[in-house]
Amino acid sequence: MERDAGTLRQMLYLKMGLALAMLLVAVGAGYRYLTYKPSTIFPTPIVSAVYEPIPGCPVREYSSLDNAPVACLVDRYHITHAKNYGLQGEYRHYVWYRIGDDAYWMSCEPGEDCTIFQVRRKFFVR
C-alpha cells in the first residue's frame, strides 16, 4: 500500500513529538534529581535540647568503623525521619543515633554492638 505525503508527514510529526516528550521527561527527572541531592550532602544542623548522658556510657567522639555499645543507644536519641533533616534515610538495620552533639549512621545487628559508618560532627546545636 502506498501512503500519501500527508500521512507520512503526520507520522513524522508524531515521532518527533514523542521524541520531544521523552526528552522533556528525562530532563525534568534529571533536574529534580540535581535539585534534591544537595540537601543530603550539606544537611542543616538541628537546634535541640542538651544531650543528657546515659549512666555508665561515656560521651566520646566515635569515628567511622568504630563500634558503639548497644546499651548506650537509647530510643530517645534515635533520629527518626532522618531525610527531613537532610540525612540519608534508614535502610534495613542502618539507623541514625545522636551521641553528644554528633549524629551517627550505624548498622545495628541484633545482639551485637553497632558499627558506625558515617559521622556528622556538631550536627546538633543549642
CNS distance restraints for C-alpha pairs under 8 A (distance, minus, plus):
assign (resid   3 and name CA) (resid   7 and name CA) 6.33 0.50 0.50
assign (resid   3 and name CA) (resid   8 and name CA) 6.78 0.50 0.50
assign (resid   4 and name CA) (resid   8 and name CA) 6.57 0.50 0.50
assign (resid   5 and name CA) (resid   9 and name CA) 6.07 0.50 0.50
assign (resid   6 and name CA) (resid  10 and name CA) 6.21 0.50 0.50
assign (resid   7 and name CA) (resid  11 and name CA) 6.26 0.50 0.50
assign (resid   8 and name CA) (resid  12 and name CA) 6.19 0.50 0.50
assign (resid   9 and name CA) (resid  13 and name CA) 6.21 0.50 0.50
assign (resid  10 and name CA) (resid  14 and name CA) 6.12 0.50 0.50
assign (resid  11 and name CA) (resid  15 and name CA) 6.20 0.50 0.50
assign (resid  12 and name CA) (resid  16 and name CA) 6.16 0.50 0.50
assign (resid  13 and name CA) (resid  17 and name CA) 5.99 0.50 0.50
assign (resid  14 and name CA) (resid  18 and name CA) 6.18 0.50 0.50
assign (resid  15 and name CA) (resid  19 and name CA) 6.15 0.50 0.50
assign (resid  16 and name CA) (resid  20 and name CA) 6.14 0.50 0.50
assign (resid  17 and name CA) (resid  21 and name CA) 6.12 0.50 0.50
assign (resid  18 and name CA) (resid  22 and name CA) 6.18 0.50 0.50
assign (resid  19 and name CA) (resid  23 and name CA) 6.20 0.50 0.50
assign (resid  20 and name CA) (resid  24 and name CA) 6.19 0.50 0.50
assign (resid  21 and name CA) (resid  25 and name CA) 6.24 0.50 0.50
assign (resid  22 and name CA) (resid  26 and name CA) 6.20 0.50 0.50
assign (resid  23 and name CA) (resid  27 and name CA) 6.13 0.50 0.50
assign (resid  24 and name CA) (resid  28 and name CA) 5.98 0.50 0.50
assign (resid  25 and name CA) (resid  29 and name CA) 6.14 0.50 0.50
assign (resid  26 and name CA) (resid  30 and name CA) 6.22 0.50 0.50
assign (resid  27 and name CA) (resid  31 and name CA) 6.09 0.50 0.50
assign (resid  28 and name CA) (resid  32 and name CA) 6.20 0.50 0.50
assign (resid  29 and name CA) (resid  33 and name CA) 6.22 0.50 0.50
assign (resid  30 and name CA) (resid  34 and name CA) 6.21 0.50 0.50
assign (resid  31 and name CA) (resid  35 and name CA) 6.13 0.50 0.50
assign (resid  32 and name CA) (resid  36 and name CA) 6.06 0.50 0.50
assign (resid  33 and name CA) (resid  37 and name CA) 6.22 0.50 0.50
assign (resid  34 and name CA) (resid  38 and name CA) 7.33 0.50 0.50
assign (resid  36 and name CA) (resid  40 and name CA) 7.73 0.50 0.50
assign (resid  37 and name CA) (resid  41 and name CA) 6.59 0.50 0.50
assign (resid  38 and name CA) (resid  42 and name CA) 6.09 0.50 0.50
assign (resid  39 and name CA) (resid  43 and name CA) 5.56 0.50 0.50
assign (resid  39 and name CA) (resid  44 and name CA) 7.98 0.50 0.50
assign (resid  39 and name CA) (resid  86 and name CA) 5.20 0.50 0.50
assign (resid  40 and name CA) (resid  83 and name CA) 7.65 0.50 0.50
assign (resid  40 and name CA) (resid  86 and name CA) 4.42 0.50 0.50
assign (resid  40 and name CA) (resid  87 and name CA) 5.50 0.50 0.50
assign (resid  40 and name CA) (resid  88 and name CA) 6.55 0.50 0.50
assign (resid  41 and name CA) (resid  86 and name CA) 7.42 0.50 0.50
assign (resid  41 and name CA) (resid  87 and name CA) 7.98 0.50 0.50
assign (resid  42 and name CA) (resid  86 and name CA) 7.25 0.50 0.50
assign (resid  43 and name CA) (resid  85 and name CA) 6.43 0.50 0.50
assign (resid  43 and name CA) (resid  86 and name CA) 4.56 0.50 0.50
assign (resid  43 and name CA) (resid  87 and name CA) 6.46 0.50 0.50
assign (resid  44 and name CA) (resid  85 and name CA) 6.68 0.50 0.50
assign (resid  44 and name CA) (resid  86 and name CA) 6.81 0.50 0.50
assign (resid  44 and name CA) (resid 123 and name CA) 7.62 0.50 0.50
assign (resid  45 and name CA) (resid  85 and name CA) 7.84 0.50 0.50
assign (resid  45 and name CA) (resid 122 and name CA) 7.47 0.50 0.50
assign (resid  45 and name CA) (resid 123 and name CA) 4.62 0.50 0.50
assign (resid  45 and name CA) (resid 124 and name CA) 5.51 0.50 0.50
assign (resid  45 and name CA) (resid 125 and name CA) 6.55 0.50 0.50
assign (resid  46 and name CA) (resid  85 and name CA) 7.45 0.50 0.50
assign (resid  46 and name CA) (resid 123 and name CA) 6.23 0.50 0.50
assign (resid  46 and name CA) (resid 124 and name CA) 4.85 0.50 0.50
assign (resid  46 and name CA) (resid 125 and name CA) 6.13 0.50 0.50
assign (resid  47 and name CA) (resid 124 and name CA) 5.77 0.50 0.50
assign (resid  47 and name CA) (resid 125 and name CA) 4.93 0.50 0.50
assign (resid  47 and name CA) (resid 126 and name CA) 5.47 0.50 0.50
assign (resid  48 and name CA) (resid 124 and name CA) 6.19 0.50 0.50
assign (resid  48 and name CA) (resid 125 and name CA) 6.25 0.50 0.50
assign (resid  48 and name CA) (resid 126 and name CA) 5.76 0.50 0.50
assign (resid  49 and name CA) (resid 126 and name CA) 6.52 0.50 0.50
assign (resid  50 and name CA) (resid 126 and name CA) 7.07 0.50 0.50
assign (resid  51 and name CA) (resid  99 and name CA) 7.66 0.50 0.50
assign (resid  51 and name CA) (resid 100 and name CA) 5.68 0.50 0.50
assign (resid  51 and name CA) (resid 101 and name CA) 7.16 0.50 0.50
assign (resid  53 and name CA) (resid  57 and name CA) 7.00 0.50 0.50
assign (resid  53 and name CA) (resid  58 and name CA) 7.42 0.50 0.50
assign (resid  53 and name CA) (resid  59 and name CA) 6.66 0.50 0.50
assign (resid  53 and name CA) (resid 100 and name CA) 7.62 0.50 0.50
assign (resid  54 and name CA) (resid  58 and name CA) 7.84 0.50 0.50
assign (resid  54 and name CA) (resid  72 and name CA) 6.41 0.50 0.50
assign (resid  57 and name CA) (resid  72 and name CA) 5.71 0.50 0.50
assign (resid  59 and name CA) (resid  99 and name CA) 6.74 0.50 0.50
assign (resid  59 and name CA) (resid 100 and name CA) 6.14 0.50 0.50
assign (resid  60 and name CA) (resid  99 and name CA) 7.80 0.50 0.50
assign (resid  60 and name CA) (resid 100 and name CA) 7.49 0.50 0.50
assign (resid  61 and name CA) (resid 102 and name CA) 7.80 0.50 0.50
assign (resid  62 and name CA) (resid  66 and name CA) 6.21 0.50 0.50
assign (resid  62 and name CA) (resid  68 and name CA) 7.76 0.50 0.50
assign (resid  62 and name CA) (resid 116 and name CA) 7.81 0.50 0.50
assign (resid  62 and name CA) (resid 119 and name CA) 7.90 0.50 0.50
assign (resid  63 and name CA) (resid 116 and name CA) 7.10 0.50 0.50
assign (resid  63 and name CA) (resid 118 and name CA) 7.92 0.50 0.50
assign (resid  63 and name CA) (resid 119 and name CA) 6.82 0.50 0.50
assign (resid  64 and name CA) (resid 115 and name CA) 7.94 0.50 0.50
assign (resid  64 and name CA) (resid 116 and name CA) 5.24 0.50 0.50
assign (resid  64 and name CA) (resid 117 and name CA) 4.95 0.50 0.50
assign (resid  64 and name CA) (resid 118 and name CA) 5.82 0.50 0.50
assign (resid  64 and name CA) (resid 119 and name CA) 6.71 0.50 0.50
assign (resid  65 and name CA) (resid 115 and name CA) 5.71 0.50 0.50
assign (resid  65 and name CA) (resid 116 and name CA) 5.06 0.50 0.50
assign (resid  65 and name CA) (resid 117 and name CA) 5.70 0.50 0.50
assign (resid  66 and name CA) (resid 115 and name CA) 5.83 0.50 0.50
assign (resid  66 and name CA) (resid 116 and name CA) 5.61 0.50 0.50
assign (resid  67 and name CA) (resid 113 and name CA) 5.94 0.50 0.50
assign (resid  67 and name CA) (resid 114 and name CA) 5.41 0.50 0.50
assign (resid  67 and name CA) (resid 115 and name CA) 4.59 0.50 0.50
assign (resid  67 and name CA) (resid 116 and name CA) 6.23 0.50 0.50
assign (resid  68 and name CA) (resid  72 and name CA) 7.46 0.50 0.50
assign (resid  68 and name CA) (resid 113 and name CA) 5.78 0.50 0.50
assign (resid  68 and name CA) (resid 114 and name CA) 5.18 0.50 0.50
assign (resid  68 and name CA) (resid 115 and name CA) 6.38 0.50 0.50
assign (resid  68 and name CA) (resid 116 and name CA) 7.15 0.50 0.50
assign (resid  69 and name CA) (resid  73 and name CA) 7.17 0.50 0.50
assign (resid  69 and name CA) (resid 113 and name CA) 4.94 0.50 0.50
assign (resid  69 and name CA) (resid 114 and name CA) 6.47 0.50 0.50
assign (resid  70 and name CA) (resid 108 and name CA) 7.99 0.50 0.50
assign (resid  70 and name CA) (resid 112 and name CA) 7.14 0.50 0.50
assign (resid  70 and name CA) (resid 113 and name CA) 5.18 0.50 0.50
assign (resid  70 and name CA) (resid 114 and name CA) 6.33 0.50 0.50
assign (resid  73 and name CA) (resid  77 and name CA) 7.03 0.50 0.50
assign (resid  73 and name CA) (resid  78 and name CA) 7.52 0.50 0.50
assign (resid  73 and name CA) (resid  97 and name CA) 7.16 0.50 0.50
assign (resid  74 and name CA) (resid  78 and name CA) 6.77 0.50 0.50
assign (resid  77 and name CA) (resid  97 and name CA) 5.65 0.50 0.50
assign (resid  77 and name CA) (resid  98 and name CA) 5.19 0.50 0.50
assign (resid  77 and name CA) (resid  99 and name CA) 7.49 0.50 0.50
assign (resid  78 and name CA) (resid  95 and name CA) 7.60 0.50 0.50
assign (resid  78 and name CA) (resid  96 and name CA) 6.11 0.50 0.50
assign (resid  78 and name CA) (resid  97 and name CA) 4.59 0.50 0.50
assign (resid  78 and name CA) (resid  98 and name CA) 6.51 0.50 0.50
assign (resid  79 and name CA) (resid  95 and name CA) 7.62 0.50 0.50
assign (resid  79 and name CA) (resid  96 and name CA) 5.25 0.50 0.50
assign (resid  79 and name CA) (resid  97 and name CA) 5.43 0.50 0.50
assign (resid  79 and name CA) (resid  98 and name CA) 6.87 0.50 0.50
assign (resid  80 and name CA) (resid  96 and name CA) 7.52 0.50 0.50
assign (resid  81 and name CA) (resid  85 and name CA) 7.49 0.50 0.50
assign (resid  81 and name CA) (resid  89 and name CA) 7.34 0.50 0.50
assign (resid  82 and name CA) (resid  86 and name CA) 6.67 0.50 0.50
assign (resid  82 and name CA) (resid  87 and name CA) 5.12 0.50 0.50
assign (resid  82 and name CA) (resid  88 and name CA) 6.41 0.50 0.50
assign (resid  82 and name CA) (resid  89 and name CA) 5.50 0.50 0.50
assign (resid  82 and name CA) (resid  90 and name CA) 7.21 0.50 0.50
assign (resid  82 and name CA) (resid  96 and name CA) 7.26 0.50 0.50
assign (resid  83 and name CA) (resid  87 and name CA) 4.99 0.50 0.50
assign (resid  83 and name CA) (resid  88 and name CA) 5.79 0.50 0.50
assign (resid  83 and name CA) (resid  89 and name CA) 5.23 0.50 0.50
assign (resid  90 and name CA) (resid  94 and name CA) 5.62 0.50 0.50
assign (resid  90 and name CA) (resid  95 and name CA) 5.30 0.50 0.50
assign (resid  90 and name CA) (resid  96 and name CA) 7.34 0.50 0.50
assign (resid  91 and name CA) (resid  95 and name CA) 7.19 0.50 0.50
assign (resid  93 and name CA) (resid 107 and name CA) 5.53 0.50 0.50
assign (resid  93 and name CA) (resid 108 and name CA) 5.58 0.50 0.50
assign (resid  93 and name CA) (resid 109 and name CA) 6.52 0.50 0.50
assign (resid  94 and name CA) (resid 105 and name CA) 6.68 0.50 0.50
assign (resid  94 and name CA) (resid 106 and name CA) 5.33 0.50 0.50
assign (resid  94 and name CA) (resid 107 and name CA) 4.35 0.50 0.50
assign (resid  94 and name CA) (resid 108 and name CA) 6.36 0.50 0.50
assign (resid  95 and name CA) (resid 105 and name CA) 5.58 0.50 0.50
assign (resid  95 and name CA) (resid 106 and name CA) 5.53 0.50 0.50
assign (resid  95 and name CA) (resid 107 and name CA) 6.47 0.50 0.50
assign (resid  95 and name CA) (resid 108 and name CA) 7.41 0.50 0.50
assign (resid  96 and name CA) (resid 103 and name CA) 6.58 0.50 0.50
assign (resid  96 and name CA) (resid 104 and name CA) 5.41 0.50 0.50
assign (resid  96 and name CA) (resid 105 and name CA) 4.44 0.50 0.50
assign (resid  96 and name CA) (resid 106 and name CA) 6.34 0.50 0.50
assign (resid  97 and name CA) (resid 103 and name CA) 5.76 0.50 0.50
assign (resid  97 and name CA) (resid 104 and name CA) 5.30 0.50 0.50
assign (resid  97 and name CA) (resid 105 and name CA) 6.63 0.50 0.50
assign (resid  97 and name CA) (resid 106 and name CA) 7.77 0.50 0.50
assign (resid  98 and name CA) (resid 102 and name CA) 5.83 0.50 0.50
assign (resid  98 and name CA) (resid 103 and name CA) 4.72 0.50 0.50
assign (resid  98 and name CA) (resid 104 and name CA) 6.30 0.50 0.50
assign (resid  99 and name CA) (resid 103 and name CA) 6.51 0.50 0.50
assign (resid  99 and name CA) (resid 104 and name CA) 7.43 0.50 0.50
assign (resid 101 and name CA) (resid 121 and name CA) 7.00 0.50 0.50
assign (resid 101 and name CA) (resid 122 and name CA) 5.01 0.50 0.50
assign (resid 101 and name CA) (resid 123 and name CA) 5.96 0.50 0.50
assign (resid 101 and name CA) (resid 124 and name CA) 4.83 0.50 0.50
assign (resid 101 and name CA) (resid 125 and name CA) 6.87 0.50 0.50
assign (resid 102 and name CA) (resid 119 and name CA) 7.06 0.50 0.50
assign (resid 102 and name CA) (resid 120 and name CA) 5.67 0.50 0.50
assign (resid 102 and name CA) (resid 121 and name CA) 4.65 0.50 0.50
assign (resid 102 and name CA) (resid 122 and name CA) 4.99 0.50 0.50
assign (resid 102 and name CA) (resid 123 and name CA) 5.20 0.50 0.50
assign (resid 102 and name CA) (resid 124 and name CA) 6.38 0.50 0.50
assign (resid 103 and name CA) (resid 119 and name CA) 5.94 0.50 0.50
assign (resid 103 and name CA) (resid 120 and name CA) 5.08 0.50 0.50
assign (resid 103 and name CA) (resid 121 and name CA) 6.63 0.50 0.50
assign (resid 103 and name CA) (resid 122 and name CA) 7.74 0.50 0.50
assign (resid 103 and name CA) (resid 123 and name CA) 6.03 0.50 0.50
assign (resid 103 and name CA) (resid 124 and name CA) 7.71 0.50 0.50
assign (resid 104 and name CA) (resid 116 and name CA) 6.45 0.50 0.50
assign (resid 104 and name CA) (resid 117 and name CA) 7.49 0.50 0.50
assign (resid 104 and name CA) (resid 118 and name CA) 5.80 0.50 0.50
assign (resid 104 and name CA) (resid 119 and name CA) 4.77 0.50 0.50
assign (resid 104 and name CA) (resid 120 and name CA) 6.43 0.50 0.50
assign (resid 105 and name CA) (resid 116 and name CA) 5.93 0.50 0.50
assign (resid 105 and name CA) (resid 117 and name CA) 5.76 0.50 0.50
assign (resid 105 and name CA) (resid 118 and name CA) 5.01 0.50 0.50
assign (resid 105 and name CA) (resid 119 and name CA) 6.49 0.50 0.50
assign (resid 106 and name CA) (resid 114 and name CA) 6.08 0.50 0.50
assign (resid 106 and name CA) (resid 115 and name CA) 5.35 0.50 0.50
assign (resid 106 and name CA) (resid 116 and name CA) 4.18 0.50 0.50
assign (resid 106 and name CA) (resid 117 and name CA) 5.38 0.50 0.50
assign (resid 106 and name CA) (resid 118 and name CA) 6.97 0.50 0.50
assign (resid 107 and name CA) (resid 114 and name CA) 5.43 0.50 0.50
assign (resid 107 and name CA) (resid 115 and name CA) 5.28 0.50 0.50
assign (resid 107 and name CA) (resid 116 and name CA) 6.51 0.50 0.50
assign (resid 107 and name CA) (resid 117 and name CA) 7.41 0.50 0.50
assign (resid 108 and name CA) (resid 112 and name CA) 7.02 0.50 0.50
assign (resid 108 and name CA) (resid 113 and name CA) 6.62 0.50 0.50
assign (resid 108 and name CA) (resid 114 and name CA) 4.35 0.50 0.50
assign (resid 108 and name CA) (resid 115 and name CA) 6.65 0.50 0.50
assign (resid 109 and name CA) (resid 113 and name CA) 7.28 0.50 0.50
assign (resid 109 and name CA) (resid 114 and name CA) 6.74 0.50 0.50
